[in-house]
Amino acid sequence: MLRPILLIIAVGAILVGLGWLAFKMVDEAGETRGFSRVHGPVLTLDTHVDIPPTYTTMPEVDPGLETQLQVDLPKMERGGLDAAFFIVYVGQTARTEENYAAAREAALVKFNAIHAMTDALYPSRIGLALTPADVVDIHGSGRKVAVIGIENGYVIGKDLSLIEEYYDRGARYMTLAHVGHNDIADSSMRRIDLGDEPAEHGGLSDFGREVVKEMNRLGMMVDISHISHDAMMQAVALSEAPAIASHSATTALADHPRNLTDDQMRALAAKGGIAQIVAFSTYVTADPGRTAAVTALRNQIAEEQGVARFSFLAHGKLPEFREGMAEINRLYPRATLAQFVDHIDHAVKVMGIDYVGISSDFDGGGGVIGWDDASETANVTAELLKRGYTYEEIEKLWSGNFLRVWTEVDAVAARLQASAAN
């Protein structure tokens, strides 16, 4: 009898039920495990998928069609990606009253687009979840699940009341800052073109502390991806509810300011939070040559477009950018699925299996060789199986841990609201 250490046998691309691929795996003991018995039943949740400003308004960005987007409904159906946080992202600009208003309007465009997808265009294929129970119920109905997250607290400007408005529109997490400091927190990556000093607030601002408290009160998850080390540690300590890192990788394996140190991950886990490890090549493998080449290409595209700064959402599909990236990928290969899962392994080692999850940052620059769009989601499960993760552990990584955190955040909000009412 053959006793290979590990053998993955492809038995065909068979569309069954929700459309996942069926494989068989022979484990180290030589016992056959059905891949589809793991990937199919597990509720797979990607906590960070970007959308363009024109989302749902033209065929090229229609989520119900096969598009050049990394995530659309056909790709989710083929790859067995069950749920995703679709992101209301607005980039940082100079902090003026005019720009605060523009940021709010840009945010509303994306809120409306996500609601158009779930409420008007494709309600029989995808539903909007407002609670963890909704996620389970919509998935159980055979539909895909959409949840809304905000990336960059800049969209509230200095108006605390906008957090509740966005919550009422469906937002269930908010990244406190993005690239560049804002009025809430220091960023892990300052914007010199906006006049940023290395640190503006020393972490969270006084206003930022009020933002965290208001998010706790409402039940909106506090997302610490993108913010500075000091801001992250302060937010985690201040928050009465567990915090999340919606899309980050580990500094130990790739020394990038966007990634989390072991101390940060331990602090997050100690408060019951979660690190959603991201399949973003630059954060998975720190390659200075590739980083310099990508920066040069982005600057060139921005200059050609007559704008001050490259935007992946605005310029990432341009032929000249795609051609330039193809050449960069040839010279400096992107990170692989195996290297991405190395980060998951490390996070599990540092934090424990109950505090780690999975994200892609698709359509915002994310993707690695082997998981480059939603249709390849099954490959992540296969790699986890290959490394010996059990069904129960894979279920936790894909959604169980995140839904547990979200449930705890809701419980804290209920307690705070009840206390205020008494």
N, C-alpha and C positions, 0 to 999 in steps of 0.2 A: 504494500500500500504506500502510495506517495505521501510523504510527510514534509511538504514545503513549509518553510517558516511562515510565509504569508503569500497567498495567491488570490488575486482578484480576477474572476472570470466574467467577462462581459457576455451576457446571454441575450442581449438585444435591446434595442431602443423600443420598448413596448409602451404605448400609451394606455394606462389603466386608471380608471377612477379619475383622480385629480391630475393624472398625467405624469407621474414620476417614472424614472427609468428603473428597470429591475436588474439587479446584479446579484451574484452570489459571492460570498467571501469564505475562504477557508482560513480558520484561525490557527494559532500556533499549535493547538492540540489536534489539528486535523479535522475539527468538527465544522460542518457547513452551517453558516449563518446566512439568512436571507437579508440582503441589503434592503430590499423594499419593505421588509417588515420593520425596519428601523426608520428609514427616511420618510416613508409614507405616513405612518401614524404620528410621528413627531410634529408638533406645531412649530414651524420654522418662522422666526421673526427677525427681520433685519431692522435695526433701530435707526438707520440713517440713509435715506434715499433723497437726493436733491431733485428739484424740478425746475425747468426753465420758466422765465416770466410769461412766456407764451403758451404754457401748458394747457392742453385741451382745445386750443383755439384754431389749430390747423392740423392736417393729416400727419405732418412730420413729427408732431408732439402729441398725438392722440393716443392716450394710454390703452385704448381698446384695440389698437392696430399693431402690427409688426412694424417697429420703427428702428431708428438708429440709437434710440435711448437704450441705456443698459437695463432699465426696468420698464416693462410694459406688461399688460395682462397676458399676452401670449407667452412671453418669456417666463413669467411667474408660473404659468400653468405647466409649461414644459419642464421647468426645473424644480417644481415642487416648493417654491417660495410662497408660503401661506400668508404672511403678513409683513407689513412694512410701515415705518414711520416716514411719511412724506413731509418734506421739510420746507417751512416758510423761512427762507434765508434772505437776508438783506445785508449787503456789504457795508463796511464802515466808511463813512465819509466825514467831512468836517462837521463838527457839532454846532450847527446853527439852527435857529427856529425853522427856517425854510427847509433844511435838510431833515430835521425831525419829522416834519409833516410829510415830506417825500418818502421817508422810510416807512412811515405808517401806511401810506397809500400803496407802496410796493408790497408790503406785507399783506394787505387786504386783497390784492390781485391774486396772490398765491393761495390764500385761504379760499377765495371764491373758486379757484380752479380745482382745488381738491374736492370741494363740495360739489362742483359740477360733475366730476368723475363719479362720485359715489351716489349722488342724489338724482342727477338728471340723465347722464349719459349711460352708465353701466350699473345700475342698482342691482341687477340680477347676477352680476359677476363679482362685485366688490362692495363691501359695506363699511361705513365709518364707525369705528369703535371709540367710545368715550370712557369706558371702564374696562378693567381686566375681564369681567364677566362677558362684556360685549365681544371681546376678542374671541373667547371660547365659543360663544353662541354663533357668531357669524361664521367662524371656521366650521363649526358643526353643521351649518346649513349648506355647506359645499361651496361657499363663496370665498374670495380673497378678502383680506382685512386691511383697511387703511386706518392709520392713526396719524395725528398731526403733531409735529414738533416744531419749535421755533429755534433758529440758529442765529444768534446775536441779539442780546437784549437791547441793542440800539433801537429796535423797533418801538420801544416804549418811550424813548427820549428820556425826559425827566418826569413823566406822568405815570405815577404808580397805579392809577385807576385803569390804565390800558392792560395791565396784566389780567384783570378780571374780564375785560372785554374779549381779550384773546382766548382766555379759558372758555368763555361762553361760546366762542366760535369753534372750539374743539381742541385747542392746543393743550397737550398734556405734559410737555417738557419745554424748557427754555434754556438754551446755552447762554450763559451770562454775558460773554463777549466772544468776538471772533478775532480776526487778524486786525490788530489795532486796539488801543485802549478805548473804552467808552465811559459813560458816567457811572456805570455799575462796578466795573472791575478792570484791573490791568490784564492785558493779553499776554500770552506766552510768546507772541511775535508782534513786536511793536511796528508801527507804521511811521517810518522816518519822514515820509513825504507829507504826513499830517502833523509833523512836529512832535511826535511822541518821544518822551524821554524813556530810559529803560524802565522806570516805574513812575506812575502818576499818583496812585492812591496808597501805595504800600500794600497792595492786595485788593481787598474790597473797599469801596468808598462807604461813607456813612449812608448814602442813598442805596448803595448795593446791599447793605445789611437790611434795610427796610424791604428791599426787593425780595431777598431770601425769606424773610418772615411772611411777606404777603403770599409768596408762592406756597409756603407751608400751609398757610390758612386756607388757600383755595384747593390745594391738592395738585398743584403743578410741580412736576419733578424738577429739581435743581440740577442742571447739567453743567459739569465742570470741565468738559473738554474745551480746549482752546485757551483757557485762562491761565494766568501765571501760577507758578508754584505756590507763592504766598496767598494769592487769591483763592486758589483751590483748597489749601489747607484751612483757611479761615471759613470758607463757605461750608465745608464738610463739618467743621467743629460747631458752627453756628446753627446749622439746619437741624430742626427737631425731627425731620424725616430723613430717611436714607437718601443720599445723593447718587447721581449716576454720572458716568463718563460715557456719553452716547456713542463716541467714535474716537478711540485713542488706542495706541499700541504701547509697547514697553521700552523704556529708556535702556534697560539692561541689554537688549538685543539690537537696538537702533538708537543712537544718541541724537535725538532730534528734540527741539524744544516743545513740540506738540505732544510728545509721549510722556508716559507716567513713570516716575521712579518707583522703586520698590517701597520706599517709605510712604509715598502717596497712595499706592495701592493698599498697603496695610492700613492706613488711616481710613480709606474708603470702606474697606471690609469691616473694620472695627465698629463703624456706625451702621452696618447692615447694607451698605451701598454696593454698587456693581460697576465693573469696568467692561464695557462692550468693545472687544478688541476689533480694530478696523483693518480691512484688507486694502489699505492705501499704500501703494508701492514705496513711496518716499518715506513713509513712517515704518515700513516693515524692514527695509534694508537701507541704511544710511550710506549712500554712494555720492561723495562730493562731486565727482566728475559728472554724473547724471544730473545732480541738482543744479550745477552751474550751467549745463547745456539747456535744461528746461527753463531756467530763469532767463537765459539769453533769448530763447525762442519766444517766451511769453512777452518779454520787453519789445522784441521786434514786431510781434503781432499787434501789441498795444499801439506802438508808434504808427504802424501801417493803418490802423483803424482810427487814428486820431484821438485816442483816449489816453488818460493818464495812467491807467492800470489795467492789466489783463484780467478778464473775468472768465472763468471756465464755463459758467452758464451761458454767457453771451458769445464767447469766441471759441469754445471747445470743439464745436462741430465744423468750424471753418476748414475748407480743404487744405489751405496752407498750414494750418496748425496740425491737422491730422497727418499730413505728409512729413512735416518736421518731426513730429513725435515718432513716426515710423522709423525714421533714420536714427533718432536718439535711442529707440528701443533696440535697434540693430547694434549700435555701438555700446550701449550700456543696458544690458537686459534688465527687464523689470523683475520685481520680486515674484516668487512662485507661491503656489498654494501651500506647499510644505513649509516654506519660510514663514508664511502667515500663521500657520497652525503652531509653529514653534513659539510664537508670541502667546497664543492661547495656553500652550503647555506651561510657559513661564509664569503667566498670570495665575494659573491654577496652582502652581507650586507655591507662589507667594501668598495668594489670597485665600485659597481653598476653592473647591469645585462649586460652592454655593454662591460665589460672588463674581462670576465671569460670564460674559455673553459674547455675541457675535454681531458685527455690523460691517457694511461694505463701503459707504460713502459713494455709491454708484451715482453717476451723472453729476458728481461734484469733484471728479478726479480720482475716485477709487477704482479698485480692480487690480487683481494680480493674475499671473499666468495660471490658469486652472479654475479661477473664479472671477471671470471678467464681465459677466452679466448675470441676470437672474436665472437664465436658462441653465447655468452651470452650478446652481446651488447644491445639487446632489453631490457634487464632488467634495464639498466641505464635509458632509456627513461621512462619505467614503473614507476621507483622510482621517477623521476622528476614529472611525471604526478600526482602520489600519493600525492606529496607535494604541488600541486597546481600551478606548473609552467604552463604557457599557451603555446600554439603551437608556438607563435612568440618568446617567451623566450627560449624554448627548441631549436628552430632553431638557435638562436643566440649562445647558449652554445655549440651546436654540431659543428657548422662551421661558422655561420654568422659573429661572432665577429672576428674569426681568419682571415677569408678572407678579412674582412674590414682592419685589421692591415696590412696584406700582400699587399693589394692594396695601402695603404698609403706609405708603404716602397718603393714600385715601383715608386710612384709619386715623392718621395723625390729623388730617384736615377735619375729619368729623369730630374728633376730640376737641380741637381748638375752637371750632365753630360752636360746639355745645357749651364749652366753657365761657365763651363770650356772651352767649345767650342767657346765662344764669346770673 
